[in-house]
Amino acid sequence: MSDNQGAFQVTYDPDVMGHMEESWRSLSDGKGSVYADPLWYQVWWDAFGKEGQFLFLEGKQPGVIYLPMFLEYRTLGLLGNIYSHRHWFASSLEDKELVERLVSFWESGASWDRVVLKNLPRSSSAVRELESYVEGREGWSTSLGETEHWAIPDDEWWHYLDKKGRDSRKKRRRVHRRLEEHGNFRFQRYHTVEDAKDFARIYFRVMVRSWKKPDSSRNFFRRLCQRFAEIGWFRSYVLFVDDEPAGFQLGFFRDGVYSCYKTAYDPAYSRLSPGIAVMDYAFDDVFLYGASAVDLLTGDGAYKSIWCNQTVEQVSFSYSRG
């Protein structure tokens, strides 16, 4: 089912994401992030979408816009805000025209009273255009969100780490020394479809022992690992100590960017800093594999300074009618 609303063809069937996948992905190739990819949204919808209404905005010619949205309790938002960390607009339009079309649509919809847009990177020119366009506009408010952390070396990874400074080098060496002193440890990479199944089992085993909040959908993480392995983007790591999984790094590799989605460890091994150890190993491995950047997402954990050298602010938008 679909209808025409202003500058958009609006489709309510989530299967449209599969039909549009190839042309949609072509607009995001080279941007590195998996969080705005059609496959990500499909997996998210299968796990969490049953309580709301799906809306897919396809811009009419000239120009192309692909934007999946989610309507719940008369609030319209971007699809995937649970477990998603970054959004942008897949479009071939100039930023000004794109923003004008979207704002007109958001303000005129009769099915919602509010529009909430979260996790938009301020580094995106379209997001900056939106921020400028709605400034002072009736019903709109803007707020800064969290800060993304990135490691983007300007040299070979090994040289870059050496130039990170004395504190960074000391932290890494301390972690490696503790592991060597303990002995009986190994790292393992997971990247195939079969690997994804094994990794999912380890993932849940470590998560239930960790300090982190339990996942609200195990099916989401199983499907995420499986589907991304099928497309060749799955790349995750586990640290084993005494043949037991002590910590993991769940991540994805696309367009030269390694996206660290989730890291956790078993507190029984906290003395060995398994989280830092498995991340350090993972980053060494992905740069050997051809990475040009590592995306450590948001959050101000001090450990990120060991590797990161750049930050990106996120911004959120809200529109309320009346």
C-alpha positions in Angstrom: 0.0 0.0 0.0 1.3 3.5 -0.9 0.0 7.0 -1.5 1.3 10.3 -2.8 2.0 13.0 -0.2 3.5 16.2 -1.7 7.0 15.5 -3.0 7.0 11.9 -1.9 5.6 8.5 -2.7 5.0 7.0 0.8 4.9 3.2 1.0 3.7 1.4 4.1 5.0 -2.1 3.2 8.4 -2.8 4.8 9.2 -5.3 1.9 10.0 -2.2 -0.2 13.4 -2.0 1.6 14.4 -5.2 -0.1 13.2 -4.1 -3.5 15.0 -0.8 -3.3 18.2 -2.2 -1.7 20.6 -2.0 -4.7 19.7 1.6 -5.8 19.4 2.7 -2.2 22.8 1.3 -1.2 24.4 3.1 -4.2 23.7 6.4 -2.6 25.5 5.5 0.6 28.5 3.6 -0.8 31.7 5.1 0.3 30.3 6.5 3.5 31.5 3.5 5.6 28.6 3.3 8.1 26.5 0.2 8.2 23.9 2.0 10.4 22.1 3.7 7.5 22.2 0.7 5.1 19.0 -0.9 3.9 20.1 -4.3 5.3 20.5 -2.8 8.8 16.9 -1.4 8.6 15.5 -4.7 7.4 17.0 -6.6 10.4 15.9 -3.9 12.8 12.3 -3.9 11.5 12.1 -7.7 11.8 13.0 -7.5 15.5 11.4 -4.3 16.7 8.9 -3.0 14.1 5.7 -4.8 15.0 4.4 -2.2 17.4 4.4 0.8 15.0 3.7 1.7 11.5 6.3 1.6 8.8 6.7 4.6 6.3 9.1 4.6 3.4 9.7 7.9 1.8 10.7 7.8 -1.8 11.3 11.2 -3.5 9.6 11.8 -6.8 11.8 12.7 -9.8 13.8 14.6 -10.4 16.3 13.4 -7.8 16.1 10.4 -5.4 15.4 10.2 -1.7 15.2 7.0 0.3 14.2 7.4 4.0 12.6 4.7 6.2 10.6 6.1 9.1 8.5 4.8 12.0 5.2 6.0 13.4 4.3 5.2 17.0 1.9 7.0 19.4 1.5 9.9 16.9 5.3 10.5 16.9 7.2 10.1 13.7 10.9 9.2 13.9 13.7 7.6 11.9 13.5 3.9 11.7 15.9 2.1 14.0 16.6 4.4 16.9 16.8 1.4 19.2 20.3 -0.1 18.7 21.1 2.3 15.9 23.8 5.0 16.3 23.8 7.1 13.2 21.4 8.2 10.5 21.5 10.4 7.4 19.4 10.9 4.3 20.2 8.7 1.3 19.5 11.2 -1.5 20.9 12.4 -4.8 19.4 15.9 -4.3 21.2 19.0 -3.4 21.1 19.6 0.3 18.8 22.7 0.2 16.1 21.0 -1.9 16.3 17.8 0.1 15.8 19.7 3.4 13.0 21.8 2.0 11.1 18.7 0.8 11.6 16.8 4.0 10.6 19.7 6.3 7.4 20.4 4.3 6.5 16.7 4.5 7.2 16.5 8.3 5.2 19.6 9.0 2.2 18.7 6.9 1.5 15.1 8.0 -1.9 14.5 9.5 -1.1 11.2 11.1 1.4 12.6 13.6 1.7 15.5 16.1 5.5 15.3 16.6 8.6 14.5 14.6 11.7 13.3 16.5 15.0 12.9 14.6 17.9 11.5 16.6 21.6 10.5 16.0 22.3 12.7 13.0 26.0 13.5 12.5 26.7 17.2 12.4 29.6 16.5 9.9 27.0 15.8 7.2 26.3 18.7 5.0 22.6 17.8 4.7 22.3 17.8 8.5 24.0 21.2 8.8 21.6 22.5 6.1 18.6 21.1 8.2 20.0 22.7 11.3 20.2 26.1 9.6 16.9 25.8 7.9 14.8 25.1 11.0 16.6 27.6 13.2 13.9 30.0 14.5 11.2 28.1 12.6 7.9 27.6 14.5 7.6 24.3 16.2 11.2 23.2 15.8 13.9 22.7 18.4 17.5 21.5 18.0 19.8 20.0 20.6 23.3 18.5 20.6 23.5 14.8 21.2 26.4 12.6 22.0 29.9 12.7 20.5 31.2 10.1 18.1 34.8 9.0 18.5 37.0 8.0 15.5 40.5 6.7 14.9 41.6 8.0 11.5 45.4 7.5 11.2 47.4 9.9 9.0 50.2 7.2 8.7 50.6 3.5 9.0 48.6 2.2 11.9 51.8 1.2 13.9 53.4 4.6 13.4 50.1 6.3 14.3 49.9 4.4 17.6 53.5 5.3 18.4 52.7 8.9 17.9 49.6 8.7 20.1 51.7 9.6 23.1 53.3 8.1 26.2 50.0 7.5 28.1 48.4 5.6 25.2 51.5 3.4 24.7 51.8 2.6 28.5 48.1 1.5 28.7 48.4 -0.8 25.7 51.7 -2.3 26.9 50.3 -2.8 30.4 47.4 -4.8 29.0 49.6 -6.9 26.8 52.1 -7.5 29.7 49.3 -8.8 32.0 48.1 -11.2 29.4 51.6 -12.5 28.8 52.2 -12.9 32.5 48.9 -14.8 32.9 49.5 -17.1 29.9 47.1 -19.4 28.2 45.2 -16.8 26.1 44.4 -16.4 22.4 42.4 -14.2 20.1 40.1 -15.5 17.4 38.6 -13.7 14.5 35.0 -14.4 13.3 33.9 -13.4 9.8 32.1 -16.2 7.9 28.5 -17.2 8.1 29.4 -20.3 10.2 31.6 -18.0 12.4 28.6 -15.7 12.9 26.6 -18.6 14.5 29.4 -19.5 16.9 30.1 -15.8 17.7 26.4 -15.2 18.6 26.5 -18.0 21.2 29.7 -16.5 22.7 28.1 -13.0 22.6 25.1 -14.0 24.7 27.2 -16.0 27.1 29.5 -13.1 27.8 26.7 -10.5 27.9 24.8 -12.2 30.6 27.9 -12.2 32.8 28.9 -8.6 32.0 27.8 -5.3 33.6 25.8 -4.3 30.5 22.0 -4.1 30.3 20.6 -7.4 28.9 19.6 -7.2 25.2 16.0 -6.7 24.5 16.0 -8.9 21.5 18.4 -11.9 21.0 16.9 -12.5 17.6 18.1 -9.0 16.4 21.7 -9.8 17.2 21.6 -13.3 15.8 20.1 -12.0 12.5 22.5 -9.0 12.5 25.6 -11.2 12.6 24.2 -13.7 10.1 23.0 -11.2 7.5 26.1 -9.1 7.7 28.3 -12.2 7.4 26.3 -13.2 4.2 27.1 -9.8 2.6 30.8 -9.9 3.8 30.7 -7.1 6.4 30.8 -9.1 9.6 34.1 -9.0 11.4 34.2 -9.7 15.1 36.8 -10.9 17.7 36.9 -12.9 20.9 39.6 -13.1 23.6 39.8 -16.5 25.2 41.6 -16.8 28.6 42.1 -20.3 30.0 39.9 -21.5 27.0 37.0 -19.4 28.2 35.6 -16.3 26.4 36.8 -13.3 28.4 35.7 -10.5 26.1 34.5 -9.8 22.6 34.4 -7.1 20.0 31.3 -7.2 17.7 32.0 -5.2 14.6 31.5 -4.7 10.9 33.8 -3.7 8.0 32.6 -1.7 5.1 34.2 0.7 2.6 37.4 0.7 4.6 35.7 1.6 7.9 35.6 -0.8 10.9 32.5 -0.1 13.0 32.8 -1.2 16.6 29.2 -2.0 17.5 29.5 -3.5 20.9 32.2 -4.6 23.3 31.8 -6.5 26.6 33.8 -8.7 28.9 33.3 -11.2 31.7 34.1 -9.4 35.0 35.9 -12.5 36.3 38.7 -11.5 34.0 38.6 -7.7 34.6 42.2 -7.7 36.0 43.4 -8.5 32.5 41.4 -5.6 30.9 39.9 -8.0 28.3 37.8 -5.2 26.7 40.9 -3.1 25.8 42.8 -6.2 24.9 40.3 -7.5 22.3 39.7 -4.1 20.8 43.5 -3.5 20.4 43.9 -6.8 18.7 40.8 -6.2 16.5 42.1 -2.8 15.3 45.6 -4.2 14.5 43.9 -6.9 12.5 41.5 -4.6 10.5 44.2 -2.2 9.5 46.2 -5.1 8.2 43.1 -6.1 6.3 42.9 -2.6 4.7 40.9 -0.4 7.0 41.4 3.4 6.8 39.3 4.3 9.9 37.8 2.9 13.0 34.4 4.1 14.3 34.0 3.7 18.1 30.5 5.2 18.2 29.4 7.5 20.9 30.1 7.5 24.7 32.9 9.2 26.6 34.8 6.2 27.9 38.3 7.3 28.7 39.7 4.1 27.1 38.8 5.5 23.6 41.6 8.0 23.9 44.0 5.1 23.5 43.2 5.0 19.8 41.0 7.9 18.8 42.1 11.2 17.3 38.8 12.7 15.9 35.3 13.4 17.1 32.0 14.2 15.5 29.1 15.8 17.2 25.6 14.4 16.8 22.5 16.6 16.7 18.8 15.9 17.3 15.7 17.7 16.0 12.2 17.8 17.3 9.0 19.3 15.7 5.7 19.7 17.5 2.6 21.0 15.9 0.5 23.7 17.5 
